[in-house]
Amino acid sequence: MVEVYAYVTDPENLPEWSSLAIEEKDTPEALGEGDRFTTVGKILGRRFETPFVRIGIEPNRRYTDRAAGGPVPDQAWTYTFEEEPAGTRLTRTVEGEPGGFFKLAEPLIERALKRQVRADLETLTDLLEARG
């Protein structure tokens, strides 16, 4: 579980397993409570940058990245890690209120995001299992 937590908490790894992230910018070397980083992403064909702040850290158990601006400025991504006999269960929860163009496309975005979160978690599982 510690290895999974260490991999997932590093935003530099996000583009490897999340198709929502194209790249990470301005990520501190040792990301802790209150630290900021920027994710460059693409959804519905639009490229966007979102600054995040890392909050609510419980080492090896849970953390939240909250948007500090960007096209969907009121969003929080919470990651919860639970030990299971077969490995680690990761739950990724997204909460937010889109604005501007994204407010108009909210139903579309919600469906796309649910599919994408499931696909991302499958990609992450495959990636980490391949690493052994």
N, C-alpha and C positions, 0 to 999 in steps of 0.2 A: 504494500500500500504506500509506503514511503516513496518508492521509486515513481509510482504513478503520480502522486501528489507533486513531487519535485518536477517532473516533466510538464505536467499540465499548468502549474503555477507560473512557468516561465513564458511570458508573452512572445518571446523570440521563436518558440516552438509552434505557436498557433497557426501560422501559414502551412505547416506540414500536415496538419490534420483537420483544419477548418477551412472549407471553401469560401467562407464569408470574409476571411482575412487574406489580403494580398501580401502585406508586409507590416512590420512593426517599426516604430520610430521612437527615439528618445527614451528607450527603456533603461532604467538604472540597472547596474550590474547585480545588486542585491535588492530586489524589489520587496519592500516592506509596507506596513500600514502607512497610508497617507501618500505613498509615492505615486507618481504619474507616468503614464506612457501613452502613446498614440497608436491606434490601429488604422491602417488604410484598408478599406474593404470595398466590396462591390455587391450591390443587391439590385435586382430588377434592371440590370444594365447600367446603373449609375455608380460611379466611383465616389467615395467619400472618406474623409478623415474624421475620426472620433477620438478626442482625448478622454482618457479614463483615469480614475483614481482607485487604488486598491484599498479596500476597507474590510472590516469585519474578519480579520484573519484568526483562525483557530488552526495552528499548525497540524498538518496531516489529517485534518478533518473537514475544513470548510473555509472558503473565502469568497468575497464579492468584489467585482469590478464595476464601478458606477461611472456612467458617462458624465463628463464634465464639460459638455458642449457637443458640437457636431450636428448632423441632420436629425438625430433622434436623441436630444439632450437629456431626456428623462428616462433612462434605461439602466437596469442593473442585471448583471449576469452573476448568478450564485452557483458555485460548484461545491457539491457535498460528496465526500469520500467515505465509504463504509467498507470495512473488512468483511469478506465472505469466505467460506471454505474454498471456493473455486478461484478466488482472487479479490479484486477490488471492484465495488460498485460505485460508479460515478454518476451523479445526478446533476444535470445542468439546467438551471431554471432561468428564464428570461422574463423580466417585467419591464414595462415601459409604455410611454405615451408618445407616439410619433407626432411630428409637426410638419408643416409645409406640404411639399409634394407627398411625403410619406404618410401624412394624415389622410389625404385623399385616397391613397392606395392601401389603407390599413387592413381591410379584409384580405387582400391579395398578399400583403406582406406577412400577415399572421400565418396563413396557410403555408407560404413558402418557408418561413422561418421554422415552423414545426417540422416540416420535412427535412430541412437542412440540419437542424439540431440532431435529429435521429441519425441522419447520414454521417454527420461529423463524428458522433460517438461510435458508430460502427467503424469508421476509418481509424479513429484513435485506438480502438480495441485491436484491430488488425495490425496496426503499426507497432504497438507495444508488445503484442504476442510474437511478432516476427523478430523483435529485438531480443526476446527471450528473457 
